[in-house]
Amino acid sequence: MLVPKLAINEGKITIMGLFSRNIPLEGPLELSPWRSIALLAWDSISDASVHAVIEVEAGPMLQFIERRSKSSGRHISTIHFVGKTLAEVLREFPDVNCILRRRRLYRRRDVDIMFPVALDRAGYDLSAAVIRNADAKPLEDIANELSKIASDLRSQGGSSFKAGTHILQRPLLRFAQFILYTLNIWTPLLGLPRNAFGSAAVSDVSSFGADFAFPPLLPIARLPIVVGVGPIFEKYGPDGKTTKWLRLFLVFDHRVIDGVYAGRICHFIRGVFAKPEDHCGNGASADAPESTA
């Protein structure tokens, strides 16, 4: 139970422990005229959503995660790789790792990626597992940390959002957004974790059994980008041989990511999948077993 404390500083009395910063931010950014217009053109995140589909050859990625899984002794999946790729995107383009406040963009200091976690086999109860500083972590550590968070949530029998369900009602959503993002204030009174949704999100839409699905941009999260991961499929090449491919479903907030940045992001993602070792091979896990060779 949180017990607030009174602090007296130069005659002013404040309540300690109830209010603090929600997200470490920098900024505001100096924007080009076009990006400034985009901030004024749309009022809501639903109006400003842009959808894109890209297909990437999956062979190099599958070989890469197989090698890393064997060397680390940990299970690394496609969703882990895409989450790491999204973290690399935000590190490469820090001006899109932003949050919109008062018609201005403020850059986040950290790159945190949100993964949805099913708390039951039926998938009726969901929570969010946020990997902090995902751009600086090896792929093995991301997979291991995500597994631990999911296991802890399931063993506790509850979602990290259950305490905040009282504010997740339409009349109170705007108030919560105002406190958390416009003012950038976190308080346990809202019942939500600090910086609960991270910088961007990845979702395994293939688990729905759908070939095409775009994950939504959740208004309360104020994320600039969400990436849905589709099923791996085969395509015939000019030589008549089949190769494995993967569809990614990108949803952008056009107020933060304009067409120029969207094109650069798509090009960068293709480069990561073509040469995963160059982008996602940033060192071995700190907990990886040492080689005996």
N, C-alpha and C positions, 0 to 999 in steps of 0.2 A: 504493500500500500504506500502510495506516495504521500509524504507529509510535507506540505509547503513550509518554508522557513522565511521569517521576516528578517530583512537586512537593512540596517540604517547606515546611509552614506551621505554625509554632509546634510543631515537633517531630512533626507528623503527616505521614505519607507517603501521598499519593493518586495514583491513576493518571489523568492528564489525557488527554482525547480518547476514552476508552472509554465513559464514562457521562455523560449529560446529560439535560436535561428533554425529554420527548417532545412535550408539547402545552402552550402557554401557557394557564393556567386562572385563573379567579376562583372565589370561593365558599368554602364550600358555600352553596347557596341555602337561604333560609327558605321552607319549603313549607307549603301548606295541609294540613289533616288528611287530605283525600281523596287528595292527591298522595302524602303520606307512606304512606298505606295501600297505594297502588298499588305503591310500591317494595318493600313486604313481601309482596305477594300473589303475585308470580311470581318464580321463581328464574332462568329462562332467557329469552333474547330471543325464542326460538321460541314459547314459551308466551304471551308478552305481545304478540305481533304482532296488529295490527288492520289490516284491509284496507278500502279505500274506493275507489270509482270516481266521478269527477266528469266531466261533459261540459261543455265550454266552447265558445262560438262562436269559430271560428278566423279569421273574416274580418278583424277589426281587427288581430290579430297578424300575419297574412300580409301585409297592406298595410304595416304598420309595418316588418317586417324587409325587405320589398322596398325601401322608401324608404331605410332605413339601409344596405342593401347597395349601392345605387346611389351614395349620397353618399360612402361610405367606400371603394368599390372592393373590398370584401371580401365573401366569401360568408358570409352569416349564415343559419343554418338554424333549424328548429323546436326542435331539441335545444339549441341555444345559448340560445334565448329561454327555454325551460323551466328551464335551469340558472340563468340570471340571475333568473328569477322565484323559484326556490327560495332563492337568495341573499337576495332582497328579503324573503322570508318570515322567514328567520332574523334579519335586521336588524330587522324589525317586531316579532318576538316573541323577544327574546334569551333568555328563560327556557326556551326549548325547544332552544336551541343549546348543549346540555349533554352531558356525559358522565357515566355512572353509575360511581361508585367507592365501594366499601364502603357500599352502601345509601344513598348521598348523591349529590346532583346538583351538579356543578361546571360553571359556565358557561365556555364557550370564549371567549377574547378575540377570535378572528378568525373570519371566515366563509369557509370553504374548501369548494368544491364539487368532487366527484369525477365525472369522466366516464370510462366505459370506453373503451378504445382497442383495436381489432383490429390486431394486428401482422402478420397475413397475410390474404390475400383470403378464405381459407376460414373465418377466424374461430376457428381452433383455439387460437391463442395470444393471450391477453388481457393487457393491462396497465392501469394506472390513471393518468389524467392529472388532477392536482389543480390547480385554479385557485385560487390564494391570494388572499384579500381580494376575492372576487368581487363582494361587495355594493358595493364602492367603484369598480369598474371599469366603463367603458362596454361596452356589448354588443359593439361592434366589437373591442375589445381582448381580450375573452374568446374570441371566435371566432379571432382571430389567434394568441393564445397557445396555445390548444388545438391549432391546426393545427401550430404549431412544435413543441410537445411530441410530438405524434403522429409528425411527420416525423423528429424526432431519434431516437425510440425505434425506428422502423422502419429507419432507416439504420444504427443500432447493431446491428440484428439480434437484439435481446433485450429482454426485459421487465424493468422495474424491480424485479420480484419474483423473478427467477430466482435471485438470490443467497440468497434466503430460503426456497427450496423445502424445505430440510432441516427447517425448523421447521413447515412447513405439513403436518404429519401429526398425526393425531388425538391421539396421546399427548402431543404437545408444544404443542398449540394453547392449552390452558389456562395453561400456563406462560408462553407468549409474551404472552397477554392480561394476566396478572398483572403481568409486568414493564412492559409498555407502558402500561397504563391504571390498574391498581390502584396501582402504585407511581409511574406517570407517568415512567418512566425509558426513555430510548432508548440503545441501544448498537449499534454496527455488527456486533457478534457475532451478532445475530439475523438479519442479512442483509436487513433491511427498511428502506425509507426512513423518515426521521423524519416522524411524523404522516402516515402513508402514505395514509390513506383520507379525510382531511378531515372536515368537519362533517356533510355529507349527500351523497347521491349521486343522479344522474339516469341513467336507462338507456333506450335506444331499443328498446323491446320490439317496435315495428313491424318492425324489421329481421329478426325471427324469422319473419315472415309470419303472426303471430298477431293476431287481433282483440282478444283479452283475454289479458293475462299480468301477473302480479304479480312484480316482482323481489324476491328475498329480502333480508332483513336479515342481512348476514354477521356472525356472532358476534364474530369477531376485530376487526372494524371499530368496533363499538359506536356505530353511527350511530342517531340517533333517528328518521330518516325517509329513505325512498328513494322516488323518483318514477319510474314507468315511463311512457314516452311512446308512445301508440298511434298507429295510422294516422289520417289525416284522412279524414273521410267526409261525406256529404251527408245532410241531413234536409229534409223538406218542412215548410214553415211553414203557418199558417192561410190565407195568401193563395195557396197552391199553388206558391210559388216555393221553390227549394232554396237552402240556405245551408250553408257548410262548418263542420264541427264537429271537435273533437278530444277524445279520451278520455285522461284521466290516471289512472294507477293508483298510488294512494298506499298505502304500507305504513308504519305507525307502530309505535314501541315504546311500548306503553301505560304503561310505568313512567316514561317521560319526558313523553309527550304524552297527556293525558287527553282525555275527550270534549269538554270546554269548549275547549281549545286546538285540537283537531282541527276543530271547527266553525268557529272563527275563521280557521284556516289555509285551509280550503276557501273560505270567504267572501272572504278576501283574494285568493286565486288568481283567483277569478272576476272580482274588481275589476281585477286586473292585465291580464287578457285583454280586458276590456271597454274599458279605457283604457290601453294599453301606454305611450303617451308620458308619462303622468303618473308611471309607476313605473320604466320602463326607459330613459327618455330623458335620463339624467343626464350630459349633456355629450358632446361629440365626442371621439373617440379622439385621444390625443396624437400619434399618427402619421398621422392622417387628412390627406389632401391639402387644402391651403388653397383656398378658393373664388377663382376668377378673375373673378367677376362684379363 
